[in-house]
């Protein structure tokens, strides 16, 4: 385990393992996401209360899940940055923060589209919606802070601290529907309970969630590889990689 962790800090080793994993992540992710979304939008039954308007769940839930998961991953990477000073951990935070911001925006947008026919309004200062909006601002803050500090070490520490301060918002998002009186419905999936919706609804939703996570894995590897090439451009192995065209 520790040997793997040590290897993970090597830009050259990570670049190689990412290159081998990326095709599988991309193909698997696209297949699962398409299967889940097509099944959910075209073949899943109508909801007995919301009718067809509920179908946006097959886009909203995966983006909302992943938006929160990415920030948790960033928090873990921030701890690694502060404790072990692993440069790849800092690179991971910088690489995935824009992805998290886009997914958070999509979750907010699709939630608003879902909320209009369900609640009668595009937006309300509901605890869940407000805490998700704060998550979007946290992503923006991480991106801006990473770009604002020129010194690499100082920037890595500052970004890591900001990420760790902001991670307190994640449990607020998760438990907001239980702690406060809110219009937002409870979690669609719970590890400790059976899904309340029929299998014809939750199976395609699960496929869409898994597919989006795999696509994120591919995108994270791609962005980190780009960052590694920029940071390590003066090293012999990168120069050899460029000379041979990546082979």
C-alpha atoms as one frame of an Amber mdcrd trajectory, in Angstrom:
protein
   0.000   0.000   0.000   2.730   2.463   0.984   4.795   1.448  -2.030   1.829
   2.238  -4.298   1.324   5.561  -2.476   4.997   6.388  -2.970   4.815   5.527
  -6.682   1.701   7.670  -7.039   3.852  10.682  -6.211   6.045  10.050  -9.252
   4.917  12.133 -12.256   6.480   9.668 -14.702   4.811   6.630 -13.108   1.427
   8.351 -12.875   1.644   9.501 -16.498   2.231   5.938 -17.618  -0.529   4.344
 -15.540  -2.965   7.092 -16.553  -2.207   6.461 -20.232  -3.145   2.807 -19.816
  -6.310   3.500 -17.808  -7.769   6.364 -19.838  -9.192   4.371 -22.803 -11.018
   2.009 -20.430 -12.373   4.885 -18.360 -13.593   6.788 -21.408 -15.218   3.861
 -23.229 -16.791   2.459 -20.074 -17.986   5.868 -18.954 -19.594   6.783 -22.281
 -21.298   3.384 -22.531 -22.744   3.509 -19.016 -23.743   7.166 -19.213 -25.483
   6.749 -22.572 -27.242   3.596 -21.406 -28.469   5.258 -18.234 -29.568   8.541
 -19.819 -31.293   6.954 -22.842 -33.027   4.374 -20.651 -34.094   7.020 -18.171
 -35.264   9.635 -20.660 -36.932   7.347 -23.191 -37.976   4.102 -21.496 -38.356
   4.620 -17.738 -41.988   4.941 -16.590 -43.532   8.286 -15.682 -43.567   9.314
 -12.047 -47.037   9.084 -10.509 -46.748  12.594  -9.033 -44.313  14.548 -11.234
 -45.066  12.920 -14.569 -42.292  13.284 -17.136 -40.691  16.316 -15.459 -38.865
  14.016 -13.040 -36.726  12.660 -15.906 -34.203  15.457 -15.465 -33.117  13.437
 -12.413 -30.998  11.320 -14.786 -28.829  14.387 -15.427 -29.281  16.325 -12.188
 -28.443  13.576  -9.700 -25.195  12.371 -11.378 -23.878  15.940 -11.686 -24.831
  16.798  -8.086 -23.279  13.587  -6.728 -20.036  14.066  -8.626 -19.783  17.790
  -7.844 -19.705  16.959  -4.124 -17.471  13.911  -4.556 -14.851  15.919  -6.435
 -14.596  18.401  -3.570 -14.132  15.542  -1.089 -11.355  14.156  -3.325  -9.796
  17.611  -3.393  -9.884  17.739   0.412  -8.063  14.403   0.626  -5.495  15.680
  -1.869  -5.149  18.883   0.177  -4.230  16.849   3.265  -1.648  14.941   1.222
  -0.266  18.250  -0.036   0.115  19.706   3.461   1.400  16.558   5.192   3.519
  14.815   2.549   4.072  17.792   0.183   3.240  15.620  -2.797   3.196  17.829
  -5.899   0.812  15.560  -7.787  -1.775  16.051  -5.050  -1.680  19.800  -5.597
  -1.824  19.230  -9.354  -4.914  17.056  -8.861  -6.691  19.870  -6.991  -5.872
  22.388  -9.708  -6.838  19.976 -12.485 -10.255  18.950 -11.178 -11.463  22.214
  -9.608 -12.728  23.584 -12.968 -14.478  20.256 -13.619 -16.147  20.464 -10.224
 -17.250  24.033 -10.919 -18.864  23.045 -14.229 -20.672  20.091 -12.639 -21.897
  22.231  -9.740 -23.273  24.788 -12.201 -24.998  21.998 -14.158 -26.473  20.616
 -10.940 -27.821  24.049 -10.014 -29.158  24.677 -13.533 -30.882  21.296 -13.886
 -32.206  21.666 -10.350 -33.758  24.995 -11.319 -35.310  23.439 -14.447 -36.689
  20.630 -12.277 -37.867  23.048  -9.599 -39.976  25.222 -11.920 -42.700  22.620
 -12.642 -42.304  20.943  -9.245 -42.160  23.937  -6.881 -43.485  26.648  -9.167
 -40.252  28.670  -9.062 -36.802  28.554 -10.662 -34.979  29.401  -7.439 -35.616
  29.602  -3.734 -33.126  30.229  -0.944 -33.576  26.668   0.211 -30.855  25.166
   2.437 -29.812  22.579  -0.187 -29.764  25.055  -3.072 -27.930  27.709  -1.079
 -25.243  25.305   0.125 -24.756  24.059  -3.452 -24.342  27.677  -4.587 -21.702
  28.101  -1.870 -19.943  25.023  -3.283 -19.797  26.731  -6.682 -18.224  29.818
  -5.081 -15.708  27.596  -3.277 -14.656  26.066  -6.589 -14.290  29.557  -8.063
 -12.231  30.576  -5.033  -9.862  27.633  -5.412  -9.385  28.360  -9.122  -8.767
  32.067  -8.497  -6.380  31.499  -5.581  -4.359  28.927  -7.541  -3.902  31.481
 -10.327  -3.195  34.444  -8.043  -0.059  33.213  -6.230   3.050  32.871  -8.360
   5.225  30.915  -5.924   4.426  27.226  -6.388   4.896  26.115  -2.771   3.002
  29.052  -1.271   0.212  28.578  -3.793  -0.076  24.861  -3.008  -0.339  25.513
   0.751  -2.851  28.339   0.370  -5.055  26.320  -1.998  -4.929  23.283   0.296
  -5.982  25.343   3.323  -8.887  26.910   1.411 -10.071  23.496   0.230  -9.991
  22.115   3.772 -11.860  25.125   5.180 -14.545  24.725   2.525 -15.041  20.986
   3.026 -17.309  21.743   6.004 -19.925  22.694   3.404 -20.203  19.107   2.111
 -22.020  17.638   5.144 -24.227  20.731   5.163 -25.256  19.941   1.578 -25.859
  16.288   2.395 -27.859  16.746   5.607 -29.555  20.063   4.847 -32.831  18.334
   3.956 -32.813  16.660   7.385 -31.559  19.543   9.527 -33.847  22.258   8.138
 -37.329  22.630   6.716 -36.597  22.478   2.999 -38.468  22.003  -0.266 -35.751
  19.752  -1.656 -36.513  16.048  -1.537 -34.315  13.649   0.491 -31.402  11.785
  -1.081 -32.338   9.523  -3.978 -29.795   6.844  -2.973 -28.929   5.790   0.570
 -26.409   3.053   1.313 -28.394   1.903   4.355 -31.831   1.744   2.705 -33.468
   0.221  -0.345 -34.375   2.698  -3.102 -37.940   3.953  -2.808 -38.332   4.190
  -6.598 -38.902   1.114  -8.798 -35.963  -0.640 -10.437 -36.999   0.735 -13.851
 -36.037   4.177 -12.490 -33.119   3.617 -10.126 -31.151   1.177 -12.318 -30.700
   3.649 -15.221 -29.978   6.383 -12.693 -27.232   4.251 -11.149 -25.783   3.551
 -14.599 -25.701   7.280 -15.357 -23.970   8.023 -12.044 -21.322   5.344 -12.577
 -20.770   6.427 -16.171 -20.230  10.059 -15.216 -17.739   9.033 -12.507 -15.734
   7.040 -15.061 -15.738   9.950 -17.503 -14.531  12.192 -14.694 -11.691   9.732
 -14.057 -10.694   9.989 -17.718 -10.889  13.786 -17.701  -8.924  14.064 -14.449
  -6.160  11.873 -15.882  -6.099  13.896 -19.097  -5.867  17.243 -17.305  -3.231
  15.941 -14.909  -1.159  14.578 -17.779  -1.253  18.013 -19.395  -0.197  19.612
 -16.116   2.633  17.103 -15.685   3.998  17.861 -19.157   4.024  21.577 -18.341
   5.635  21.163 -14.911   8.166  18.522 -15.961   8.995  19.907 -19.395  12.697
  20.247 -18.553  13.087  16.644 -17.416  14.680  14.056 -19.681  11.715  11.690
 -19.713   9.287  14.403 -20.859  11.667  15.597 -23.556  12.029  12.002 -24.747
   8.230  11.597 -24.660   7.765  14.714 -26.786  10.498  13.606 -29.193   8.869
  10.206 -29.754   5.366  11.641 -30.002   4.127  10.109 -26.757   5.141   6.499
 -27.546
